[in-house]
Each structure stands twice: as C-alpha cells, then as structure tokens.
Amino acid sequence: MAKSGRRISPRLKFQVVLQLLSGGKTPAQIGKAYGVHPNSVGLWKKRFLEQGPEIFQNESSGSEAERKLAEMERLLGKKEVEIALLKNFLGRGA
C-alpha cells in the first residue's frame, strides 16, 4: 500500500530533482531510492522548471527591502534629532 499523507521536506524534493536533472537515472530509479512515487519525482521536476525563474526574481526584491529598511532607519534618525531639538527648545533638556 502507498505511503499516503507523508510529508516530504522541500530540501529532499530539491535533492531528488537535482539528481534527476543530473541525468543517469530514471524517475523510477530515483523514486525507488528515496521511497517516493516516480510520478511525484516528475511533478517536482516540472514545478521546479516552471518556478525556477521566480527564485531569482526574489533576489532583486531582497535588495529592495534592504533599501527601504535603510531609508526608514534614516528617517527615524532624522525624527530623533528633531525631537531632541524641540525638547531643547522647550527647555526640557534631554
């Protein structure tokens, strides 16, 4: 009977797909070695090939997030200086 409901880690799926892409073994051979159905191996490969470009698109959004974080940190520093100046102006001292 099949092993239904078993969770397979993304790392293992990636390893299986890499082995399949490297050639030399069929999906059936790889599936048997890892204890997964050959159809699953084929589906993982298909998904990997279809979504591969999206992996590299996220790199640019990471640098975008870093840029936004740096801008927010700059604004926070500016506001802290403004608050200190206002406190000093009002005679409260920091």
Backbone bond lengths (Angstrom), bond angles and torsions (degrees), N, CA, C in turn:
res aa  C-N    CA-C-N  psi(-1)  N-CA   C-N-CA  omega(-1)  CA-C   N-CA-C  phi
1 M - - - 1.442 - - 1.522 109.13 -
2 A 1.323 116.66 146.13 1.459 122.52 -176.78 1.520 111.26 -70.27
3 K 1.331 115.30 154.90 1.455 121.81 178.52 1.525 108.16 -88.33
4 S 1.310 117.49 80.40 1.453 120.35 -176.97 1.522 110.55 -84.54
5 G 1.349 115.44 148.73 1.449 120.35 177.10 1.513 114.65 80.75
6 R 1.304 117.90 1.50 1.456 121.36 179.85 1.524 109.95 -77.51
7 R 1.307 115.91 132.48 1.469 121.61 178.72 1.529 108.77 -89.14
8 I 1.314 114.93 130.92 1.460 120.55 178.34 1.516 107.17 -114.99
9 S 1.307 115.98 130.28 1.462 120.74 -175.16 1.527 110.92 -67.37
10 P 1.321 115.95 150.26 1.468 119.56 176.40 1.523 112.02 -59.49
11 R 1.315 116.66 -34.14 1.468 120.31 179.07 1.531 111.22 -62.80
12 L 1.331 116.38 -42.52 1.463 119.90 178.91 1.528 110.54 -66.75
13 K 1.328 116.90 -41.39 1.471 120.44 177.91 1.526 109.92 -59.82
14 F 1.316 116.04 -43.66 1.460 120.69 179.29 1.525 110.71 -61.56
15 Q 1.316 116.51 -43.44 1.465 121.73 179.58 1.523 110.36 -62.22
16 V 1.337 116.92 -42.87 1.462 121.72 179.28 1.525 110.09 -62.56
17 V 1.325 117.13 -45.18 1.470 120.98 -178.98 1.523 110.43 -64.79
18 L 1.322 117.30 -41.60 1.463 119.57 178.31 1.521 111.54 -61.25
19 Q 1.310 115.59 -40.66 1.460 118.99 178.78 1.529 110.23 -65.40
20 L 1.310 117.01 -39.01 1.459 120.80 178.70 1.526 110.69 -66.15
21 L 1.327 117.49 -41.96 1.461 121.55 -179.50 1.521 112.44 -69.44
22 S 1.322 117.02 -27.51 1.458 119.57 179.86 1.523 111.65 -70.83
23 G 1.319 116.39 -15.13 1.460 120.47 176.45 1.516 112.12 83.41
24 G 1.300 115.23 177.27 1.456 120.46 177.27 1.516 113.99 95.02
25 K 1.328 117.67 -28.90 1.462 120.76 -179.62 1.520 109.71 -130.16
26 T 1.301 114.42 149.79 1.460 120.33 177.85 1.525 109.76 -84.70
27 P 1.331 116.89 162.78 1.463 119.07 175.31 1.529 112.52 -56.78
28 A 1.322 116.38 -34.06 1.464 119.85 179.14 1.529 110.90 -65.36
29 Q 1.318 117.14 -42.97 1.466 121.12 179.68 1.531 111.10 -65.65
30 I 1.313 115.83 -43.19 1.465 119.93 -179.61 1.527 110.00 -67.91
31 G 1.334 116.24 -42.21 1.461 120.22 178.71 1.517 111.72 -60.06
32 K 1.317 116.12 -41.81 1.463 120.06 179.14 1.530 110.92 -65.36
33 A 1.333 116.62 -39.28 1.462 120.63 -178.78 1.527 111.60 -65.76
34 Y 1.335 116.63 -34.85 1.461 120.56 -177.19 1.523 113.19 -100.63
35 G 1.315 116.83 -3.12 1.456 119.99 179.07 1.515 113.83 73.51
36 V 1.331 116.67 33.59 1.462 121.64 176.95 1.521 109.13 -125.39
37 H 1.310 115.44 160.08 1.460 120.34 -178.58 1.527 109.58 -73.06
38 P 1.326 117.88 140.15 1.470 120.87 178.87 1.531 113.09 -57.29
39 N 1.336 117.45 -32.60 1.462 119.60 177.71 1.529 110.60 -63.75
40 S 1.329 116.64 -37.41 1.459 120.34 177.59 1.524 110.38 -62.65
41 V 1.316 115.80 -41.63 1.464 120.61 179.09 1.525 109.61 -59.28
42 G 1.327 116.68 -45.18 1.460 120.84 178.67 1.519 112.93 -64.27
43 L 1.339 116.60 -39.62 1.464 120.41 178.57 1.527 111.34 -66.19
44 W 1.323 117.02 -39.80 1.461 121.00 178.66 1.527 110.36 -63.93
45 K 1.323 115.80 -40.94 1.469 120.09 178.98 1.529 109.54 -63.15
46 K 1.320 116.94 -46.22 1.458 121.56 -179.26 1.537 109.99 -59.77
47 R 1.327 115.98 -46.30 1.469 120.44 -179.85 1.523 111.12 -63.21
48 F 1.314 116.54 -41.23 1.459 121.76 179.29 1.520 110.73 -61.65
49 L 1.321 116.75 -45.62 1.456 120.52 -178.57 1.529 111.73 -68.45
50 E 1.334 117.25 -34.50 1.461 120.59 179.68 1.526 112.10 -74.17
51 Q 1.319 117.13 -38.00 1.458 120.92 -174.33 1.521 113.08 -99.06
52 G 1.304 118.03 0.34 1.458 121.71 -179.57 1.511 114.14 -54.62
53 P 1.343 119.13 -47.47 1.465 119.21 179.75 1.527 113.57 -60.15
54 E 1.326 118.06 -30.53 1.465 121.36 179.73 1.525 111.45 -64.81
55 I 1.310 116.74 -30.70 1.464 120.78 179.23 1.518 109.82 -60.26
56 F 1.325 116.58 -41.90 1.452 120.60 -176.92 1.524 112.48 -81.83
57 Q 1.321 117.65 -19.63 1.455 120.34 174.90 1.516 110.38 -68.05
58 N 1.302 117.96 -32.38 1.463 122.19 -178.04 1.521 112.19 -67.02
59 E 1.334 117.88 -20.69 1.461 120.45 178.88 1.525 110.42 -61.90
60 S 1.330 116.96 -43.02 1.457 119.87 -178.52 1.523 110.82 -68.40
61 S 1.334 117.49 -34.90 1.457 119.41 178.83 1.526 110.65 -69.89
62 G 1.319 117.52 -26.35 1.462 120.53 175.86 1.514 110.68 -66.10
63 S 1.325 117.43 -42.83 1.456 119.86 178.00 1.522 110.40 -69.70
64 E 1.319 117.35 -30.86 1.459 121.72 175.34 1.523 109.92 -64.56
65 A 1.311 117.25 -42.46 1.468 121.39 178.27 1.527 110.29 -63.93
66 E 1.319 116.90 -40.20 1.462 120.69 178.30 1.528 110.75 -64.35
67 R 1.318 116.92 -38.69 1.459 121.25 178.68 1.530 110.56 -64.74
68 K 1.334 115.99 -43.43 1.467 120.26 178.72 1.528 110.93 -63.96
69 L 1.322 116.64 -40.80 1.462 120.49 178.37 1.519 110.97 -62.11
70 A 1.327 117.07 -43.60 1.464 120.69 179.14 1.526 110.65 -62.87
71 E 1.330 116.69 -40.56 1.467 120.53 178.72 1.530 110.77 -63.97
72 M 1.331 117.02 -42.20 1.464 120.37 179.60 1.524 111.10 -66.36
73 E 1.331 117.77 -38.53 1.457 120.94 177.00 1.529 110.58 -63.65
74 R 1.328 116.93 -38.88 1.458 121.45 177.83 1.521 110.10 -63.34
75 L 1.336 116.58 -45.40 1.464 120.61 179.25 1.526 111.70 -63.56
76 L 1.334 116.59 -39.19 1.460 120.48 178.09 1.523 110.79 -62.25
77 G 1.308 116.50 -43.84 1.465 120.48 177.68 1.512 111.41 -61.20
78 K 1.330 116.16 -41.51 1.463 120.64 178.72 1.529 110.71 -62.26
79 K 1.313 116.74 -43.03 1.472 120.71 179.75 1.534 111.10 -65.70
80 E 1.323 117.50 -37.76 1.463 120.56 178.12 1.529 110.66 -62.38
81 V 1.340 116.11 -39.77 1.465 120.11 178.07 1.523 109.62 -65.73
82 E 1.328 117.60 -43.47 1.469 121.18 179.06 1.532 110.97 -60.72
83 I 1.308 117.08 -42.37 1.475 120.92 179.52 1.517 110.16 -63.49
84 A 1.333 117.09 -43.08 1.465 120.51 179.48 1.523 110.81 -63.19
85 L 1.336 117.20 -41.03 1.465 120.53 178.45 1.531 111.21 -64.48
86 L 1.323 117.42 -42.26 1.464 120.79 179.13 1.523 111.60 -65.12
87 K 1.325 116.56 -40.33 1.464 119.54 177.52 1.521 109.73 -62.56
88 N 1.322 116.71 -42.86 1.454 121.70 179.46 1.523 110.19 -64.24
89 F 1.316 116.84 -40.84 1.462 121.95 179.65 1.532 111.22 -63.85
90 L 1.332 115.94 -38.02 1.458 120.69 -179.59 1.522 112.42 -79.66
91 G 1.330 116.87 -5.38 1.454 121.30 176.40 1.512 113.83 83.67
92 R 1.300 117.66 18.32 1.475 119.69 -179.77 1.506 111.87 -90.67
93 G 1.280 119.24 -22.73 1.457 121.40 -179.04 1.518 111.79 63.59
94 A 1.277 117.91 153.74 1.455 120.67 -176.72 1.495 112.94 -91.45
